[in-house]
């Protein structure tokens, strides 16, 4: 044992890194061969009168095992009545022009990581775990491209809605809707502080799962979220298109909207929507504007007992009876603000269940109960990733939130696949692998194996008695 310790032995860490580098190099060579063979197939099968071959151009694609350099042909296109253009048939076939030369696997890994970690941390994590080096600016550029594609999809859904072409077909008795805003710290392009902006968040669901409620857990049925930094009217339009992409909105029995009373939240698309003021925001405003614990308790008790008139009268009394001092003036102003807020939404203070409003019966397995899930959605979707930690945002905030809400809806991978990858249909991958293994894989020659030369020192595993497993290791890497 002492003799082994004293020798200059290779550590497992070095062995792991060496094997990983070897496998990544082999994977890059295989990818290059596949792409160039596919490009050859496209050249052979093209319309020679339309596409004029102008030679090869080198490029590269970022993958999870490193950057693959390869050559593909550029073609001159001569459309009738217009100036000539230059295209890469391989890029079009592989859909590489969508978000740049990044594989869908690497794009998915970046997107899933950026949803949890900052740009720099994402760049370091991708660079350390993949055979690919990427900068934080590269991650930022990727996020902007994906975000812009999602924005285009949102605009397409709005266009379909406005022209009566929405694709939603599902019919449900009740749709619950909740809306709120999260204020983010902003900065100008020169990194100077800028005014805060509101990130608007929308959540819709069909009810609660009755089975999980029996087990003491709450699970929303058919939950879907959307978010963005658009103006109120634009966000409302996208929200309605978002609903109609999933449901037949004209056949929904009843829609119920829960919000904080913001001017942009009221629904202009359904005149029969039941609106109610979120109970969390009501109590939050009471605590913020009324400092006396006793007065807070009286106001909340009146609300719980559905004595809206008494509650408003008491708040007005707090304003009228405030002392004529600096502190009293502040109390009067706060009480007036609370009175104005609650009085403006007097008809919406009680939840729909307490107003005697009848709604359609829930389907089997679905339960209806009190609303108020938006604050939790804000936390998981926006707050944990985009607030605190001294973060400030620029024009990239809207693009990032598109990734966040697609991830929450479990649609992120599908979104990336639409814009980052194509299919190779004319290349026999098994044949390429066999050919590469025989002719392209590194072999030991007069100069030695360039990959195994990375390994320094003795390798007791190879120098010991050759068991079946050790022979397999030798065949694979020697």
LINSULZI-V283086 format. One record per residue. N is the residue number from 1. OMEGA is omega as a letter, one per 20 degrees, with the letter a starting at -180 (999 if undefined). NEAR is the number of other C-alpha atoms within 8 Angstrom. Layout:
# LINSULZI-V283086
{{N OMEGA NEAR} {N OMEGA NEAR}}
This chain:
# LINSULZI-V283086
{{1 a 4} {2 a 5} {3 r 6} {4 a 7} {5 a 8} {6 a 6} {7 r 7} {8 a 7} {9 r 11} {10 r 11} {11 r 6} {12 r 6} {13 r 6} {14 r 9} {15 r 10} {16 a 8} {17 a 8} {18 r 12} {19 r 8} {20 r 8} {21 r 10} {22 a 9} {23 r 8} {24 r 11} {25 r 9} {26 r 9} {27 r 9} {28 r 12} {29 r 10} {30 a 11} {31 r 9} {32 a 11} {33 a 9} {34 a 11} {35 a 10} {36 r 11} {37 r 9} {38 r 12} {39 r 12} {40 r 8} {41 r 10} {42 r 10} {43 a 9} {44 a 6} {45 a 6} {46 r 7} {47 a 6} {48 r 6} {49 a 5} {50 a 9} {51 r 11} {52 a 9} {53 a 9} {54 r 8} {55 a 7} {56 r 8} {57 r 8} {58 r 8} {59 r 8} {60 r 9} {61 r 10} {62 r 12} {63 r 13} {64 r 10} {65 r 11} {66 a 12} {67 a 11} {68 r 12} {69 r 9} {70 r 10} {71 r 9} {72 a 12} {73 r 14} {74 a 13} {75 r 13} {76 a 13} {77 a 11} {78 r 10} {79 a 8} {80 r 4} {81 r 4} {82 a 6} {83 a 6} {84 r 8} {85 a 7} {86 a 8} {87 r 8} {88 a 10} {89 r 11} {90 r 12} {91 r 9} {92 a 9} {93 a 9} {94 a 10} {95 a 11} {96 a 15} {97 a 9} {98 a 7} {99 a 11} {100 a 7} {101 r 10} {102 r 12} {103 a 12} {104 r 10} {105 r 8} {106 r 11} {107 r 11} {108 r 11} {109 r 9} {110 a 11} {111 a 11} {112 r 9} {113 a 9} {114 r 10} {115 a 11} {116 a 7} {117 r 9} {118 a 7} {119 a 11} {120 r 8} {121 r 9} {122 r 14} {123 r 13} {124 a 10} {125 r 8} {126 a 13} {127 a 11} {128 a 8} {129 r 6} {130 r 10} {131 a 13} {132 r 12} {133 a 10} {134 r 10} {135 r 9} {136 r 11} {137 r 7} {138 r 8} {139 r 13} {140 r 10} {141 r 8} {142 r 9} {143 r 13} {144 a 11} {145 r 10} {146 r 12} {147 r 14} {148 r 9} {149 r 9} {150 r 10} {151 r 9} {152 r 8} {153 r 8} {154 r 11} {155 r 9} {156 r 8} {157 r 13} {158 r 11} {159 r 8} {160 r 11} {161 a 11} {162 r 7} {163 r 6} {164 a 6} {165 a 7} {166 a 10} {167 a 8} {168 a 11} {169 a 7} {170 r 7} {171 a 9} {172 a 10} {173 a 11} {174 r 14} {175 r 13} {176 a 12} {177 r 12} {178 a 13} {179 r 14} {180 r 13} {181 r 8} {182 a 11} {183 a 8} {184 r 12} {185 a 12} {186 r 12} {187 r 13} {188 r 9} {189 r 6} {190 r 5} {191 r 6} {192 a 7} {193 r 7} {194 r 8} {195 r 7} {196 r 8} {197 a 9} {198 r 9} {199 a 11} {200 a 13} {201 a 13} {202 r 13} {203 r 13} {204 r 12} {205 a 12} {206 a 13} {207 a 15} {208 r 13} {209 a 13} {210 a 9} {211 r 7} {212 r 10} {213 r 11} {214 r 7} {215 r 6} {216 r 6} {217 r 7} {218 r 8} {219 r 8} {220 r 10} {221 r 10} {222 a 8} {223 r 10} {224 a 9} {225 r 11} {226 a 12} {227 r 11} {228 a 11} {229 r 10} {230 r 7} {231 a 6} {232 a 8} {233 a 7} {234 r 8} {235 r 12} {236 r 12} {237 r 9} {238 r 12} {239 a 10} {240 r 9} {241 r 14} {242 r 11} {243 a 10} {244 r 13} {245 a 10} {246 a 10} {247 r 13} {248 a 11} {249 a 9} {250 a 4} {251 r 7} {252 a 13} {253 a 9} {254 r 12} {255 a 12} {256 a 12} {257 r 12} {258 a 14} {259 a 13} {260 r 10} {261 r 8} {262 a 7} {263 a 5} {264 a 7} {265 a 11} {266 a 8} {267 r 8} {268 a 6} {269 a 5} {270 a 6} {271 a 6} {272 r 6} {273 r 10} {274 r 9} {275 r 10} {276 r 14} {277 a 15} {278 a 12} {279 r 8} {280 a 7} {281 r 9} {282 a 11} {283 r 9} {284 r 8} {285 r 9} {286 a 11} {287 a 9} {288 a 7} {289 r 11} {290 a 12} {291 a 8} {292 r 6} {293 r 7} {294 r 6} {295 r 9} {296 a 12} {297 a 8} {298 a 9} {299 a 12} {300 r 9} {301 r 8} {302 r 12} {303 a 10} {304 r 7} {305 r 6} {306 r 7} {307 a 9} {308 r 9} {309 r 6} {310 a 8} {311 r 12} {312 r 11} {313 r 8} {314 r 9} {315 r 13} {316 r 11} {317 r 8} {318 r 10} {319 a 12} {320 a 7} {321 r 6} {322 a 10} {323 a 7} {324 r 6} {325 r 6} {326 r 6} {327 r 7} {328 r 10} {329 r 11} {330 r 8} {331 r 12} {332 a 12} {333 r 9} {334 r 10} {335 r 14} {336 r 11} {337 r 9} {338 r 12} {339 a 11} {340 a 8} {341 a 8} {342 a 11} {343 r 8} {344 a 6} {345 a 10} {346 a 8} {347 a 6} {348 a 9} {349 a 11} {350 r 10} {351 a 10} {352 a 9} {353 a 7} {354 r 7} {355 a 7} {356 a 6} {357 r 7} {358 r 4} {359 a 7} {360 r 8} {361 r 5} {362 r 10} {363 a 6} {364 r 4} {365 a 7} {366 a 12} {367 r 9} {368 r 7} {369 a 6} {370 a 6} {371 r 6} {372 a 10} {373 a 7} {374 a 11} {375 r 8} {376 r 7} {377 r 10} {378 a 12} {379 a 9} {380 a 8} {381 a 11} {382 a 13} {383 a 11} {384 a 9} {385 a 9} {386 r 8} {387 r 11} {388 a 7} {389 r 4} {390 a 5} {391 r 8} {392 a 8} {393 r 10} {394 a 9} {395 r 5} {396 a 10} {397 a 8} {398 r 10} {399 a 13} {400 a 12} {401 r 12} {402 r 14} {403 a 14} {404 a 11} {405 r 12} {406 r 12} {407 r 12} {408 r 10} {409 a 10} {410 r 7} {411 a 9} {412 a 12} {413 r 9} {414 r 7} {415 a 10} {416 a 12} {417 r 9} {418 a 7} {419 a 11} {420 a 17} {421 r 11} {422 a 8} {423 r 6} {424 a 7} {425 a 4} {426 a 6} {427 r 10} {428 a 6} {429 r 7} {430 r 6} {431 r 7} {432 a 12} {433 r 9} {434 r 8} {435 a 9} {436 a 10} {437 a 8} {438 a 7} {439 a 6} {440 a 8} {441 a 8} {442 r 7} {443 a 5} {444 r 8} {445 a 6} {446 a 4} {447 r 5} {448 a 7} {449 a 10} {450 a 7} {451 r 10} {452 r 8} {453 r 8} {454 a 7} {455 r 10} {456 r 7} {457 a 7} {458 r 8} {459 a 8} {460 a 7} {461 a 6} {462 a 9} {463 a 6} {464 r 6} {465 a 5} {466 r 8} {467 a 6} {468 a 6} {469 r 7} {470 r 10} {471 r 9} {472 r 8} {473 a 8} {474 a 9} {475 a 7} {476 a 6} {477 r 5} {478 999 6}}
